[in-house]
Amino acid sequence: MKSFFASPENQRYINKMFELFEQKNWEQALRHAIPIDSNGSSELAEFLGTLKPRASLDFTSAAQSGGSIGTGLQGLELLKAVYRKALEQLLQAGRIEEAAYVQGELLNDAAGAAELLERHGKLLEAARLATLKGLPAAMQVRLWFMAGRTETAMILARRYHVEAEALHMLGRKDPKLAAQFRAVWVTDLADAGCLSQAISVGWPVREQLEDYELWLARGLAAGGPAALEALIFGLQDPVYCERLKLVERLAAEFKDDDLIGQPRRRALLERMAGSWFEARHPELRAWAGETARRVMRQSNSPFPLGDYRTLEFLVNLSGDPWLRADKPAAFKEASAALGHWNERVEEQGLTPVYDAHWLGDGRLLLALGQAGVAILGRSGTYSQRFPQPAYHLVAGERPLVVGSGHLSRLESGGLRYWCQASPEGWSETHDGYHWLVWSDRDLFCIDLTSQAWRASSSRQLYSRPNEVNVTGHSASVDMGSRVQTLRIPQLDLTRDLEIPSAHRLVTPHGFEPIRVEGNFWHYRNQRLPLLGSHPHFRERGGYCLVETACAEGQQLLIFSTAHPSEQFSLLLPRTQRMRVRVYNWIVVVCDNLGRVLVADLRARTWLGRFFI
């Protein structure tokens, strides 16, 4: 034994511990027990200091160090044998919490200990252990919810973005409890302003949700993605369909032929085709037949309304045998024009536009400085105006409006004041729960569900960021010579790259070099036709946006990072400031001369050009 357990003092301690286990003096035996290291690779002889019994039988957290030690192979097996025997004896005696302590703390099997506690109905203890030991976040959420601690479960679910995974785990354990969790999750989404997600996630449990029909109505009124989801799911229920007059709303969506609403109409048809629901309303059949013919007519245009799958869905929904006979065997998807697309826009308006946000349904939200906030309809006329001064917008299902020292939110058809704040910089998007802002070197994750300005987490950066690009649940922080990737909302560091200070494009996966040869710029050996000398490169959604000042005004160059030869070049004469946003393949540009331009990068054409 001495060769296994080092100094004489520790040897006597070990002998006493073994005696206590043999005597089944569990209280003292467990206090004297030595937790086994997870790998057992270090030698006990290397342990400095004298072993001492612990003051209590509380579990230690995964972050604590020094709570466990390893030993040689023979000594390790001896300790394991003693602890395993004690585990069996404690289980036979019905001393479940002490047995869990042996398994989770001494044998270093926290997951097994949590399962043991859960199996014996000790759900609260299992949840606490899972969180203390840092077990998978979905498991923590499931245990806290099963223990009746709903608020704690949802805090953890939001923090680690594991709602769907926790729902799946609960479904395998208890389908009824899973339905309850889904209802709580959906309510949380709706409270955060994520109506489109609330509608789609809540559909299976809509009978349990008193506010589900209200969310459908609010989504339809809000427009954008929420209205799309409200139509998709509401049309599948005869009661909702009748009360909310959804067939009439659907027909109204397709009455217009304007290009700026075409992406919305196509997305609606694709979502409907994916659901394959039955027509339970006679007017829905008539609409399907008319729309199917429209899809066939536009099949070879630059703006097809749908593909063959969409057409098949509409024909089946219409139930028209003659339409089926007229249906072509197949038709090809219209492809985007390749090569270069160059545009120059001379026209200008009278009101400076500071920012523009695509609402997804053909409408545009505009920040007009001291002139306030406006929503521009598909025809280019104002559909709503609000007097609050606004200079910046933060994209999301419930957009944020940044004014002079205050923040507002666009929701429920109006602009509602939120709080006073003056962040130095911020990310362009938010997810309804979290928004990243910074001041000098300090980065903050702002809790958007709070009634006041509150940071849920913060981090001090290497230097002041040039920009923060949010993609999903991670953020790339560009600090010039260094790029860090952080996990949202914890702001934990997942990657830290030192990069050359020369020209480069920062992407969610790292960076790409930009070469300069004489007066010409190159990306992946593709020449970039830039007119200015000091371009600004940034990545958004798989596209590179290059903004540069030139002799005539401002130039914008956009190209796909995967296919840099496909380029869109836009020259805005006389402008001094422009703002560019990308939504999938839709580009929105605004400037200080009242230009608001919407382009389709796939079809290589304008959807709308407005001069305010």
C-alpha positions as CSV (number, residue, x, y, z in Angstrom):
1,M,0.0,0.0,0.0
2,K,2.8,2.4,0.8
3,S,4.0,2.2,-2.8
4,F,0.6,3.3,-3.9
5,F,-0.2,6.0,-1.4
6,A,3.0,7.9,-0.7
7,S,3.8,9.5,2.6
8,P,3.2,7.8,6.0
9,E,0.6,10.5,7.0
10,N,-1.4,9.8,3.9
11,Q,-0.9,6.1,4.3
12,R,-2.5,6.2,7.8
13,Y,-5.3,8.4,6.4
14,I,-6.0,5.8,3.7
15,N,-6.1,2.9,6.2
16,K,-8.6,4.8,8.4
17,M,-10.7,5.5,5.3
18,F,-10.8,1.8,4.4
19,E,-11.8,0.9,8.0
20,L,-14.7,3.3,7.9
21,F,-16.0,1.8,4.7
22,E,-15.6,-1.7,6.1
23,Q,-17.6,-0.6,9.2
24,K,-20.3,1.0,7.0
25,N,-19.8,4.2,8.9
26,W,-21.1,6.0,5.8
27,E,-21.1,9.6,7.2
28,Q,-17.4,9.5,8.1
29,A,-16.3,7.2,5.3
30,L,-17.6,9.5,2.6
31,R,-16.1,12.5,4.4
32,H,-12.7,10.8,4.3
33,A,-13.1,9.4,0.7
34,I,-10.8,10.6,-2.0
35,P,-12.5,11.4,-5.4
36,I,-10.8,9.7,-8.3
37,D,-9.4,11.7,-11.1
38,S,-11.2,11.3,-14.4
39,N,-8.2,9.8,-16.1
40,G,-6.3,8.5,-13.1
41,S,-3.0,9.3,-14.8
42,S,-1.3,11.3,-12.1
43,E,0.6,9.7,-9.2
44,L,-0.6,10.1,-5.6
45,A,3.1,10.5,-4.7
46,E,3.0,13.8,-6.6
47,F,0.1,15.1,-4.4
48,L,1.5,17.8,-2.1
49,G,0.1,18.2,1.4
50,T,-1.7,16.1,3.9
51,L,-5.1,14.4,3.1
52,K,-7.9,15.7,5.2
53,P,-11.6,14.8,5.6
54,R,-14.1,17.2,3.9
55,A,-16.4,19.4,6.0
56,S,-19.6,18.3,4.2
57,L,-20.9,15.9,1.6
58,D,-21.7,18.6,-0.9
59,F,-20.9,18.0,-4.6
60,T,-18.1,20.1,-6.1
61,S,-18.6,21.9,-9.3
62,A,-16.8,20.9,-12.5
63,A,-14.9,24.2,-12.4
64,Q,-13.3,23.5,-9.0
65,S,-9.7,22.1,-9.1
66,G,-7.9,20.0,-6.5
67,G,-10.9,18.1,-5.5
68,S,-9.8,14.8,-7.0
69,I,-6.4,13.1,-7.5
70,G,-5.2,10.1,-9.4
71,T,-2.9,7.3,-8.3
72,G,-1.0,4.4,-9.8
73,L,-3.0,1.7,-11.7
74,Q,-3.1,-0.8,-8.8
75,G,-4.0,1.9,-6.2
76,L,-6.7,3.3,-8.6
77,E,-8.3,-0.1,-9.0
78,L,-8.3,-0.6,-5.3
79,L,-10.1,2.7,-4.6
80,K,-12.6,1.9,-7.4
81,A,-13.4,-1.5,-5.9
82,V,-14.0,0.0,-2.5
83,Y,-16.3,2.8,-3.9
84,R,-18.2,0.4,-6.2
85,K,-18.9,-2.0,-3.2
86,A,-20.0,1.0,-1.1
87,L,-22.3,2.1,-4.0
88,E,-24.0,-1.3,-4.0
89,Q,-24.4,-1.4,-0.3
90,L,-25.9,2.2,-0.1
91,L,-28.4,1.3,-2.9
92,Q,-29.5,-1.8,-1.0
93,A,-29.9,0.3,2.1
94,G,-32.0,2.8,0.2
95,R,-29.6,5.7,0.9
96,I,-30.0,7.1,-2.6
97,E,-28.4,10.6,-2.1
98,E,-25.3,9.1,-0.5
99,A,-25.1,6.5,-3.3
100,A,-25.3,9.3,-5.9
101,Y,-22.5,11.1,-4.0
102,V,-20.3,8.0,-4.4
103,Q,-21.1,7.7,-8.1
104,G,-20.9,11.3,-9.0
105,E,-18.2,12.7,-6.7
106,L,-16.0,9.7,-5.8
107,L,-16.2,7.6,-9.1
108,N,-16.4,10.8,-11.2
109,D,-19.6,9.7,-13.0
110,A,-21.8,12.7,-12.7
111,A,-24.2,11.7,-15.5
112,G,-24.7,8.3,-13.9
113,A,-25.4,9.9,-10.5
114,A,-27.9,12.3,-12.1
115,E,-29.7,9.4,-13.7
116,L,-29.7,7.5,-10.4
117,L,-31.3,10.4,-8.6
118,E,-33.8,10.8,-11.4
119,R,-34.7,7.1,-11.4
120,H,-35.6,7.4,-7.7
121,G,-37.7,10.5,-8.1
122,K,-35.2,13.0,-6.7
123,L,-35.5,15.3,-9.6
124,L,-34.5,18.6,-7.9
125,E,-31.3,17.0,-6.6
126,A,-30.6,15.5,-10.1
127,A,-31.1,18.9,-11.7
128,R,-28.8,20.7,-9.3
129,L,-26.1,18.0,-9.8
130,A,-26.4,18.3,-13.6
131,T,-25.9,22.0,-13.5
132,L,-23.2,21.9,-10.9
133,K,-21.2,19.4,-12.9
134,G,-21.8,21.0,-16.2
135,L,-23.6,18.1,-17.8
136,P,-25.1,18.7,-21.3
137,A,-27.3,21.8,-21.3
138,A,-30.3,20.0,-22.7
139,M,-30.1,17.4,-19.9
140,Q,-30.0,20.3,-17.4
141,V,-33.1,21.9,-18.9
142,R,-35.0,18.7,-19.0
143,L,-34.3,17.9,-15.3
144,W,-35.1,21.4,-14.1
145,F,-38.4,21.3,-16.0
146,M,-39.3,17.9,-14.7
147,A,-38.5,19.1,-11.2
148,G,-41.1,21.9,-11.6
149,R,-38.6,24.7,-11.9
150,T,-39.8,26.2,-15.2
151,E,-38.2,29.6,-14.9
152,T,-34.7,28.1,-14.3
153,A,-35.2,25.6,-17.2
154,M,-36.1,28.4,-19.6
155,I,-33.2,30.6,-18.5
156,L,-30.8,27.7,-19.2
157,A,-32.5,26.9,-22.4
158,R,-32.2,30.5,-23.7
159,R,-28.6,30.7,-22.5
160,Y,-27.5,27.6,-24.4
161,H,-30.1,27.6,-27.2
162,V,-31.1,24.0,-26.5
163,E,-34.9,24.3,-26.4
164,A,-35.4,21.9,-29.4
165,E,-33.0,19.4,-28.0
166,A,-34.6,19.5,-24.5
167,L,-38.0,19.1,-26.1
168,H,-36.8,15.9,-28.0
169,M,-35.3,14.5,-24.7
170,L,-38.6,15.2,-22.8
171,G,-40.6,13.6,-25.6
172,R,-38.8,10.3,-25.2
173,K,-39.3,10.4,-21.4
174,D,-42.8,11.8,-21.1
175,P,-44.8,13.0,-24.2
176,K,-47.3,14.9,-22.0
177,L,-44.6,16.8,-20.2
178,A,-42.9,17.5,-23.6
179,A,-46.2,19.2,-24.7
180,Q,-46.1,21.3,-21.6
181,F,-42.5,22.3,-22.3
182,R,-43.4,23.2,-25.9
183,A,-46.2,25.4,-24.6
184,V,-43.9,27.2,-22.2
185,W,-41.2,27.6,-24.9
186,V,-43.8,29.0,-27.4
187,T,-45.0,31.6,-24.9
188,D,-41.4,32.6,-24.2
189,L,-40.8,33.1,-28.0
190,A,-44.0,35.2,-28.3
191,D,-42.9,37.4,-25.3
192,A,-39.6,37.9,-27.0
193,G,-41.3,39.1,-30.2
194,C,-40.4,36.1,-32.2
195,L,-43.9,35.6,-33.5
196,S,-43.0,33.6,-36.6
197,Q,-41.2,31.0,-34.5
198,A,-43.9,31.0,-31.8
199,I,-46.6,30.2,-34.5
200,S,-44.6,27.4,-36.1
201,V,-43.3,25.8,-32.9
202,G,-46.7,26.2,-31.1
203,W,-48.8,24.6,-33.9
204,P,-48.8,21.0,-32.4
205,V,-50.0,22.3,-29.0
206,R,-52.3,25.1,-30.2
207,E,-55.2,23.7,-28.2
208,Q,-53.2,24.4,-25.0
209,L,-52.4,28.0,-25.9
210,E,-55.1,30.5,-25.2
211,D,-53.3,33.2,-27.1
212,Y,-52.4,31.2,-30.3
213,E,-55.2,32.8,-32.4
214,L,-54.2,36.2,-31.0
215,W,-50.6,35.5,-32.2
216,L,-51.9,34.5,-35.6
217,A,-53.8,37.8,-35.8
218,R,-50.8,39.8,-34.6
219,G,-48.5,38.1,-37.1
220,L,-50.9,38.9,-40.0
221,A,-51.0,42.5,-38.9
222,A,-47.2,42.7,-38.5
223,G,-46.4,41.4,-41.9
224,G,-43.0,40.0,-42.7
225,P,-42.1,36.4,-41.6
226,A,-44.8,36.3,-38.9
227,A,-47.5,36.9,-41.5
228,L,-46.1,34.2,-43.7
229,E,-46.1,31.6,-40.9
230,A,-49.6,32.7,-39.8
231,L,-51.0,32.1,-43.3
232,I,-49.2,28.7,-43.6
233,F,-50.5,27.3,-40.4
234,G,-53.8,29.1,-40.1
235,L,-55.0,27.9,-43.5
236,Q,-54.7,24.3,-42.3
237,D,-57.3,24.9,-39.6
238,P,-60.9,25.5,-40.8
239,V,-61.7,27.5,-37.6
240,Y,-58.8,29.9,-37.9
241,C,-59.3,30.1,-41.6
242,E,-62.8,31.3,-41.3
243,R,-62.4,33.6,-38.3
244,L,-59.3,35.4,-39.7
245,K,-60.5,35.3,-43.3
246,L,-57.2,33.7,-44.4
247,V,-58.3,32.7,-47.9
248,E,-59.1,36.3,-48.7
249,R,-55.7,37.4,-47.3
250,L,-54.0,34.7,-49.4
251,A,-55.8,35.9,-52.5
252,A,-54.8,39.5,-51.8
253,E,-51.1,38.5,-51.5
254,F,-51.2,37.2,-55.1
255,K,-53.3,40.0,-56.7
256,D,-50.3,42.2,-57.2
257,D,-47.7,41.7,-59.9
258,D,-45.1,44.1,-58.4
259,L,-41.5,42.7,-58.4
260,I,-40.7,43.8,-54.9
261,G,-43.3,41.4,-53.5
262,Q,-42.3,38.5,-55.7
263,P,-39.8,37.0,-53.2
264,R,-42.5,37.0,-50.6
265,R,-45.0,35.3,-52.9
266,R,-42.5,32.6,-53.9
267,A,-41.5,31.9,-50.3
268,L,-45.2,31.6,-49.4
269,L,-45.8,29.0,-52.1
270,E,-42.7,27.0,-51.2
271,R,-43.7,26.9,-47.6
272,M,-47.2,25.7,-48.6
273,A,-45.8,23.1,-50.9
274,G,-43.7,21.8,-48.0
275,S,-46.7,21.4,-45.8
276,W,-49.0,19.5,-48.3
277,F,-52.2,20.4,-46.5
278,E,-55.6,19.7,-47.9
279,A,-58.0,22.4,-49.2
280,R,-60.9,22.6,-46.8
281,H,-62.3,25.8,-48.3
282,P,-63.8,26.0,-51.8
283,E,-62.2,29.4,-52.5
284,L,-58.8,27.9,-51.6
285,R,-59.3,25.4,-54.5
286,A,-60.1,28.2,-56.9
287,W,-57.1,30.2,-55.8
288,A,-54.8,27.1,-56.2
289,G,-56.0,26.6,-59.8
290,E,-55.5,30.3,-60.8
291,T,-52.1,30.4,-59.1
292,A,-51.0,27.1,-60.8
293,R,-51.7,28.7,-64.2
294,R,-49.7,31.7,-63.2
295,V,-46.7,29.5,-62.2
296,M,-46.8,27.9,-65.6
297,R,-47.0,31.3,-67.4
298,Q,-44.0,32.6,-65.5
299,S,-41.9,29.5,-65.6
300,N,-39.4,30.9,-68.1
301,S,-39.3,34.5,-66.8
302,P,-36.4,36.0,-64.8
303,F,-38.8,35.9,-61.8
304,P,-40.5,32.5,-61.7
305,L,-43.2,32.2,-59.1
306,G,-42.4,28.6,-58.3
307,D,-40.7,25.4,-59.5
308,Y,-42.2,22.0,-60.5
309,R,-42.7,20.9,-56.9
310,T,-44.7,24.1,-56.3
311,L,-46.8,23.5,-59.4
312,E,-47.5,19.9,-58.4
313,F,-48.8,21.0,-55.0
314,L,-51.1,23.7,-56.5
315,V,-52.5,21.3,-59.1
316,N,-53.3,18.7,-56.4
317,L,-54.8,21.4,-54.1
318,S,-57.1,22.7,-56.9
319,G,-58.4,19.2,-57.7
320,D,-58.9,20.3,-61.3
321,P,-58.4,17.3,-63.7
322,W,-58.2,19.6,-66.7
323,L,-55.4,21.6,-65.1
324,R,-53.5,18.3,-64.5
325,A,-53.8,17.6,-68.2
326,D,-52.3,21.0,-69.1
327,K,-49.4,20.6,-66.7
328,P,-46.1,20.4,-68.5
329,A,-43.9,17.3,-67.8
330,A,-41.3,19.5,-66.2
331,F,-39.7,22.9,-66.6
332,K,-36.3,24.2,-65.7
333,E,-35.6,26.7,-63.0
334,A,-34.7,30.1,-64.5
335,S,-31.1,30.7,-63.8
336,A,-29.5,33.9,-62.8
337,A,-27.5,35.8,-65.4
338,L,-23.7,35.4,-64.9
339,G,-20.9,37.8,-65.3
340,H,-20.9,41.5,-64.3
341,W,-24.0,43.7,-63.6
342,N,-23.2,47.4,-63.6
343,E,-25.6,50.1,-62.6
344,R,-25.5,53.8,-62.2
345,V,-28.4,55.7,-60.5
346,E,-28.5,59.4,-61.2
347,E,-32.0,60.1,-59.8
348,Q,-32.2,61.4,-56.3
349,G,-34.8,62.4,-53.7
350,L,-35.1,65.2,-51.2
351,T,-34.9,63.5,-47.8
352,P,-31.7,61.9,-46.5
353,V,-32.2,58.2,-45.6
354,Y,-29.9,57.0,-42.8
355,D,-30.8,53.4,-42.8
356,A,-33.3,51.0,-44.5
357,H,-34.5,47.5,-43.4
358,W,-36.2,45.0,-45.6
359,L,-39.3,43.7,-43.7
360,G,-39.6,40.6,-45.9
361,D,-43.0,41.3,-47.5
362,G,-42.0,44.1,-49.9
363,R,-42.2,46.8,-47.3
364,L,-39.2,48.8,-46.2
365,L,-38.5,50.4,-42.7
366,L,-36.7,53.7,-43.1
367,A,-34.7,55.8,-40.6
368,L,-34.9,59.4,-41.7
369,G,-33.0,61.2,-39.0
370,Q,-34.9,64.1,-37.5
371,A,-37.7,63.4,-40.0
372,G,-38.5,60.3,-38.0
373,V,-39.3,56.7,-39.0
374,A,-41.4,55.6,-42.0
375,I,-42.6,52.3,-43.5
376,L,-42.5,52.4,-47.3
377,G,-45.1,50.3,-49.1
378,R,-44.6,48.3,-52.2
379,S,-45.7,51.2,-54.4
380,G,-43.1,53.5,-52.9
381,T,-45.6,55.5,-50.8
382,Y,-45.6,55.9,-47.0
383,S,-47.9,53.4,-45.3
384,Q,-46.9,54.6,-41.8
385,R,-44.9,57.4,-40.2
386,F,-43.6,57.9,-36.7
387,P,-42.2,61.2,-35.3
388,Q,-39.3,59.7,-33.2
389,P,-35.9,60.8,-34.6
390,A,-34.0,57.7,-35.9
391,Y,-30.5,57.2,-37.4
392,H,-29.9,53.4,-37.3
393,L,-31.9,50.2,-37.5
394,V,-31.2,46.8,-36.0
395,A,-32.7,44.0,-38.1
396,G,-34.8,41.4,-36.4
397,E,-38.4,40.2,-36.4
398,R,-39.0,43.1,-34.0
399,P,-36.6,45.7,-35.4
400,L,-34.9,48.1,-33.1
401,V,-34.8,51.8,-33.9
402,V,-31.8,53.8,-32.6
403,G,-32.3,57.5,-32.1
404,S,-30.5,60.2,-30.2
405,G,-29.9,58.5,-26.8
406,H,-33.0,56.3,-26.9
407,L,-34.1,53.0,-28.4
408,S,-37.5,52.0,-29.7
409,R,-39.0,48.8,-31.1
410,L,-41.3,48.3,-34.1
411,E,-44.1,46.0,-32.8
412,S,-47.9,45.5,-33.0
413,G,-48.1,48.0,-35.8
414,G,-46.5,50.8,-33.9
415,L,-43.2,52.2,-32.7
416,R,-42.8,51.7,-29.0
417,Y,-40.2,53.4,-26.8
418,W,-38.0,50.9,-25.0
419,C,-35.2,52.6,-23.0
420,Q,-32.6,55.3,-23.0
421,A,-29.1,54.1,-24.1
422,S,-26.2,55.4,-26.2
423,P,-24.0,52.5,-27.2
424,E,-20.8,53.3,-29.0
425,G,-21.3,50.5,-31.5
426,W,-23.5,47.5,-32.1
427,S,-24.2,44.5,-34.3
428,E,-26.6,44.9,-37.2
429,T,-29.0,42.1,-36.2
430,H,-30.6,40.6,-33.1
431,D,-32.5,37.3,-32.5
432,G,-35.2,38.7,-30.2
433,Y,-33.3,37.7,-27.1
434,H,-29.8,39.0,-27.4
435,W,-28.1,42.1,-29.0
436,L,-24.3,42.8,-29.0
437,V,-23.1,46.3,-28.3
438,W,-19.8,47.7,-27.3
439,S,-18.1,50.7,-25.7
440,D,-14.3,51.0,-26.3
441,R,-12.9,47.5,-25.4
442,D,-16.0,46.3,-23.5
443,L,-18.5,44.1,-25.3
444,F,-21.9,43.5,-23.8
445,C,-24.8,41.1,-24.6
446,I,-28.0,43.0,-24.0
447,D,-31.0,41.2,-22.8
448,L,-33.9,42.3,-25.1
449,T,-36.5,40.6,-23.0
450,S,-35.8,42.9,-20.1
451,Q,-37.9,46.0,-19.6
452,A,-34.8,48.1,-19.0
453,W,-31.3,48.3,-20.4
454,R,-29.5,45.2,-18.9
455,A,-26.5,43.2,-20.0
456,S,-26.7,39.5,-19.4
457,S,-23.0,39.0,-20.0
458,S,-19.9,41.1,-20.9
459,R,-16.3,40.6,-22.0
460,Q,-13.3,42.8,-22.3
461,L,-11.7,42.6,-25.7
462,Y,-8.1,42.8,-26.9
463,S,-8.9,46.2,-28.5
464,R,-11.8,48.2,-29.7
465,P,-13.7,46.3,-32.4
466,N,-14.0,47.6,-35.9
467,E,-17.2,45.5,-36.3
468,V,-19.1,42.5,-34.9
469,N,-20.7,40.1,-37.4
470,V,-23.3,37.9,-35.9
471,T,-24.0,34.5,-37.6
472,G,-26.5,32.2,-35.8
473,H,-25.3,31.8,-32.2
474,S,-21.8,33.0,-32.7
475,A,-20.1,36.4,-33.4
476,S,-16.9,37.3,-35.2
477,V,-15.3,40.3,-33.6
478,D,-12.9,42.1,-36.0
479,M,-10.2,44.0,-34.0
480,G,-7.8,44.8,-36.8
481,S,-4.9,42.5,-36.2
482,R,-7.0,40.0,-34.3
483,V,-10.3,38.2,-34.9
484,Q,-12.1,36.4,-32.1
485,T,-15.2,34.2,-32.4
486,L,-17.5,34.3,-29.4
487,R,-20.5,32.2,-28.4
488,I,-23.7,34.1,-27.9
489,P,-25.0,34.9,-25.3
490,Q,-22.2,33.8,-22.9
491,L,-19.5,35.6,-24.9
492,D,-17.2,32.6,-24.3
493,L,-14.2,32.6,-26.6
494,T,-14.2,29.8,-29.1
495,R,-11.5,30.9,-31.5
496,D,-8.7,33.6,-31.5
497,L,-6.8,34.4,-34.7
498,E,-4.0,36.8,-35.2
499,I,-4.2,38.0,-38.8
500,P,-2.1,40.3,-41.0
501,S,-2.9,44.0,-40.8
502,A,-2.9,44.1,-44.6
503,H,-6.2,44.0,-46.6
504,R,-8.4,41.0,-45.8
505,L,-12.0,39.9,-45.6
506,V,-13.2,38.7,-42.2
507,T,-15.6,35.8,-42.5
508,P,-17.4,33.6,-39.9
509,H,-14.8,31.0,-40.6
510,G,-11.7,33.1,-40.4
511,F,-10.4,35.5,-43.0
512,E,-9.5,35.7,-46.7
513,P,-6.6,37.8,-48.1
514,I,-7.3,40.7,-50.5
515,R,-4.3,41.3,-52.8
516,V,-3.4,44.7,-54.3
517,E,-1.3,44.7,-57.5
518,G,-0.6,48.2,-58.7
519,N,-4.0,50.0,-58.9
520,F,-6.0,46.7,-59.0
521,W,-7.6,44.7,-56.2
522,H,-7.9,40.9,-56.3
523,Y,-9.9,38.3,-54.3
524,R,-9.0,34.7,-55.0
525,N,-7.3,35.7,-58.2
526,Q,-10.5,37.5,-59.4
527,R,-10.0,41.1,-60.3
528,L,-12.3,43.6,-58.5
529,P,-13.3,46.6,-60.6
530,L,-13.1,49.3,-57.9
531,L,-13.1,53.0,-58.7
532,G,-11.8,54.3,-55.3
533,S,-8.6,53.9,-53.5
534,H,-9.6,53.1,-49.9
535,P,-12.3,50.4,-50.0
536,H,-14.0,48.9,-47.0
537,F,-14.5,45.1,-47.2
538,R,-17.1,43.2,-45.1
539,E,-18.8,39.8,-45.3
540,R,-22.6,39.4,-44.9
541,G,-24.5,36.2,-45.5
542,G,-22.0,34.7,-48.0
543,Y,-21.5,38.0,-49.9
544,C,-18.6,40.4,-49.8
545,L,-19.7,44.0,-49.7
546,V,-17.1,46.6,-50.8
547,E,-17.8,50.3,-50.3
548,T,-15.5,52.9,-51.6
549,A,-15.5,56.6,-52.2
550,C,-14.6,57.7,-55.7
551,A,-14.3,61.0,-57.7
552,E,-18.0,60.9,-58.6
553,G,-19.5,59.8,-55.3
554,Q,-19.7,56.3,-53.8
555,Q,-19.3,52.9,-55.3
556,L,-20.7,49.6,-54.1
557,L,-19.4,46.2,-55.3
558,I,-21.1,43.0,-54.2
559,F,-20.0,39.5,-55.1
560,S,-20.5,36.0,-53.7
561,T,-17.5,34.7,-51.8
562,A,-18.0,31.3,-53.4
563,H,-18.3,32.8,-56.9
564,P,-16.4,36.1,-57.0
565,S,-16.7,36.4,-60.8
566,E,-20.4,37.1,-60.4
567,Q,-20.4,40.8,-59.4
568,F,-22.9,43.7,-58.9
569,S,-21.4,47.2,-59.2
570,L,-23.4,50.2,-58.3
571,L,-22.3,53.8,-58.6
572,L,-24.2,56.5,-56.7
573,P,-23.0,59.9,-58.0
574,R,-22.7,62.8,-55.6
575,T,-23.6,60.8,-52.5
576,Q,-21.5,61.1,-49.4
577,R,-22.9,58.3,-47.3
578,M,-24.7,55.1,-48.1
579,R,-26.0,52.1,-46.1
580,V,-26.1,48.5,-47.5
581,R,-27.9,45.4,-46.2
582,V,-28.2,41.9,-47.6
583,Y,-31.1,39.5,-47.0
584,N,-30.3,36.2,-48.6
585,W,-30.0,37.4,-52.3
586,I,-32.0,40.7,-51.8
587,V,-29.8,43.8,-51.4
588,V,-31.1,47.1,-50.0
589,V,-29.1,50.3,-50.5
590,C,-30.0,53.8,-49.2
591,D,-28.0,57.1,-49.1
592,N,-28.1,60.7,-48.0
593,L,-29.7,61.8,-51.3
594,G,-33.0,60.0,-50.7
595,R,-32.3,56.9,-52.8
596,V,-33.7,53.6,-51.6
597,L,-32.8,50.8,-54.0
598,V,-33.8,47.1,-53.8
599,A,-32.0,44.6,-56.1
600,D,-32.4,40.9,-56.7
601,L,-28.9,39.4,-57.0
602,R,-30.2,36.1,-58.5
603,A,-32.2,37.6,-61.3
604,R,-29.7,40.5,-61.6
605,T,-32.4,43.2,-61.8
606,W,-34.1,45.9,-59.7
607,L,-37.1,45.0,-57.5
608,G,-37.7,48.6,-56.6
609,R,-36.1,52.1,-56.9
610,F,-37.6,54.8,-54.7
611,F,-36.5,58.4,-54.3
612,I,-37.8,59.9,-51.0
